[in-house]
Amino acid sequence: MIYKYNLLINPLKIPPLFIINISEFTQFRQMISAVIHNDFSIAAKINNIKINLQTIENFKSLTKLLDEKKYKYYTYRLKEEKVIL
């Protein structure tokens, strides 16, 4: 019971994605909007774009798309994927 309560207070944090060297911001935003099914925030920085997603499914879909299209990006591991030693 307490465990469920803690999940509601502290939802799973999804790490941001940082995409490097995007020259056409509008075109890129339209492309990723087709794969992301929930709201997301996107911010253009000097050398990269930062994307914050709301669901793990969107995170996985977007990283798959970025890999397929060979975009350079970096992120952090999802908490569920970290190995506990």
Secondary structure, DSSP 4 states (H G I P E B T S, - for coil): -HHHHHHHHSPPPPPPEEEE--S-HHHHHHHHHTT--S-EEEEE-SSEEEEEES-HHHHHHHHHHHHHTT--EE----GGGPPP-
